[in-house]
Amino acid sequence: MGQFFDTFLNWEYIWQVFPDLLKTGLLNTLVLALTSGLIGIVLGMVLAVMGLSTKRWLRWPARVYTDIFRGLPAILTILVIGQGLGTVARDVVGTNPYPLGILALSLIAAAYIGEIFRAGIQSVDNGQLEAARALGMSYGKAMLLVIIPQGVRRVLPALVNQFIALIKESSLVYFLGLLSEQRELFRIGQDLAANTGNLSPLVAAGFVYLVITVPLTHLVNYIDKKLRTGRKVRADEPELDLVSSGKVVS
């Protein structure tokens, strides 16, 4: 038992690695996840709209893209883009692998987020679109102002889950060979573990990951519960009765 604690819970190495984990690793992990998440949301919405299009020349490219990036292992995508495009885009990014790591994570996230958005949009009742069109809205305006906001609201828990996955997948960027100041949580823990022959720094890195992901997991459950139950009306809050007030136009 003593050997177990010395291998995994050596407090000397844990306290030694924590400053770098919090100052450098945590910041870089969040930058990787947030940046790729935002880009993935934009690209994912484009893919979702293309996938719902009645035009094949829009629908099929979105389908092929989604199948490819969801079917490939994340590490393979990161290595192909980070190392393959690294030689092509060297004039733009130089020898810095950080932007290519963000690009790879963004392309992966877009494939999953696009499917999340598509499922959310398709879950909205067709009557909503018909009602918007009956009010004189164009198809594009009805989708933008009525259908898409409802669809996005329904898939908020799935979007947060995808962000949690991005936080964990950001650890794979270390395979591209990050600079010292670019290291994320896993790389910092792995470096000290390799230098000391002790796994306690990796355990410390795992603890920081848990500090980020566990509250987000509970946030997902909270959002999901709120969306399912709705908002409770207080006893002192007047009920909205449009029919009895004569404000409904037939």
N, C-alpha and C positions, 0 to 999 in steps of 0.2 A: 504493500500500500504506500509505503514511503517513497518507493521508486516511481510509482504512478504520479504522486503529487509533485515530485521533483521534475518529472518529465513534462507534465501538462500545466501545473500550477506553481511554477517557480516565481515567487513574487518579485525577486530581484530583476528578472528579465521582463516581467510584466510592467513594473514601474519604469523600467528603462525604455520600453517601446512606446508607452502611452503618450508622451509628449509629441512624438512624431505622428502617431496615429491621429491625434486630435488636431494638430496644427497643419499637417500636410495631407495625410491620408483621407481624413474625413472631408476636407474641402474639395480635393480632387474627385473623390467618389461622387459627391453631390453635384459637382460641375458636370461630370460625365453623364450622370443620370438625368439631371434637369435639362441640360442642353439637348441631349439626344431625345429626351421625352417630348420637349416642345417641338423639335423638328419632326419627330415621329407623328405627333398629333396633326400637324399641318399636312404632311404627306398622306397620313392615314385617312383624313377627311377627303382628300382628293381621290384616293383609291376607292373609298366607299361610294362617292358620287359616281365615279366611273363604273364601278361594279354594278350599280343600280340603273345605269343608263340602258335605254332600249336599243342603242346603237352598238353593233358588234365591235366596231373598230375602237370603241372606248371600253367596252365591257371585257373583251378578251385580253388585252394587255394587262389590265388590273388583275384578272384571274391568274394569268401566268406569273406575274410578279409575286403575288401572294403565295402561290404554290411553291415557288422557288425559295423565297426567303423564309417561309415557315417550314419547309422541308429540309433545309440544310442545317447542320449543327451550327450554333452561334460561333464557336471557336473557329470553324472552317471559314465562315463568312468574314470574320475579323482578320484572319491571317491572309486570305485572298485579297481583301481590299487594302489592308495595311501594308502588306509586302508587295502585292502586285501593282496597285496603283501608286505605291510609294516611289517606284522608279519612274512612272509616267508623270506624276504630279510633283516631282522633286523641285521643279522651278517655282512652283507655287507655295508648297509647304516646307521646302527644304528637307532637312533630315529629321524634322520634328514629327513623330508618329501620332501626337495627340489629336490633331484635326481628323486624321484618317480613322482613328479609333472612334471618335464621335460620329463620323459619317457611317461607319459600319454598324454601330449600335442604333443609329437613327433609321437606317434602312431595314434592320431587323424589326425594330419597334413599329415602323410604319405598316408592315405586313400584318402584324397582330392587331394593332389599333384600327386599321382599316376594316378588318373583319368585325371588330367590336362595334364600330360605328355603323356598319352595314346592318348588323343584327338589330341594333337599337332603332335605326330608322325604319326597318321593315316591321318592327313590332308596333309602330304607331298605326292606329286604325285608318283604313283607307277613307273613312268618312271625314276625317280631319282634312285631308287634301281636297276632297270634293266640296266640303263646306268653304274652304278658303277660295277655291276656284269659283264657287257660286257668288262669292262676295266681290269678284272682279279681279282677283290676284292672278298674275301670270304663274305658270308652273314653277319657274325659278324663284320667284318671290315667295310663293307659298311654301316651297321647300326650305328656303332660307329663314323665313320668319315663323313658320308654324311647325313643320315636320321635324327638321333637324334639331331645333332646341329641345323638343320633347324626347327625341331619340337619344340625344346626348345625356339628358337628365336621367334616363333610365339605365344607362350603362356606366354611370359614375363609379360604382364599386369595381367594375371590371377594369376601368381605366386606372384606378389606384392600385389594383393588383398588378397591372402591367408595369406601373412605375416601380413597384417593389421588385419585380423581376429584373428591371433595368438596373437597379441598385446592385443586385447580386451579379448580373452579367457584366457589369463594369469591371469586375475583377479579372476578366479574361483579356482586357486590353494590355495587361502587363506582358503578354507574350510578344508584343510589338517592340519591347525594349524602351521603356519610358526613362526620361531623365530623372535625376535624383529628386528635383522639386516637383515632378509630375506624378510621382508614385501614389497609387491609391491604397486603400486599407490593406488589401491582401498582399500587395507587393512589399509594403513596409514590414508586415509581420513575417512574410516569407524570407526576406533578406536577413533579418536578425535571427530567425530560426536556423537558417543555413549557416550563419557565422558562428552560432553558439552550439549547434547540434541539439537544441532544446526546442520543444514545440509550444512552450508557453507564450511566445509572441504571437503565434497563430491563434491561440485560444483568446488572447486579448483582442486581436483583430475581429475574431468571430463575435466577441461580446459587443463590440462597437456596432457591427452589422445588426445584431439583435436589438440594440437600443434604437436603431433607426426603423427596422422593419416591423417589430412587434407592435409599437404604437400605431403604425400605418395599417397593420392588419386589423386592429381593433377599430380604427377609423372606418375601414371598409365595412365591418359589421354594423357599425353605428349608422353609416349612410344607408346601407341596405335596409336596415330596420326602419329608418325614417321614411324611405321611399315606399316601403310596403304598408306602413300604418298611417302615414300622412300626419298632418299637424292637428293636434287636439285643440278644440275650441274652448276657450275659457268660459266660465259661467257668466262673467260680467261682460263678455264680448257679444255685441248684437249680431244675430244671425242675418245673413244676406238672403232675403226672400224677394227675388225680382218679380215673381209671378204675382204675389199678393200686392206688391207696390205698383203694379201696372206698368213696369218698365220694360217688359218683354214685348218686342215687336213681332207680331205673327206675320 
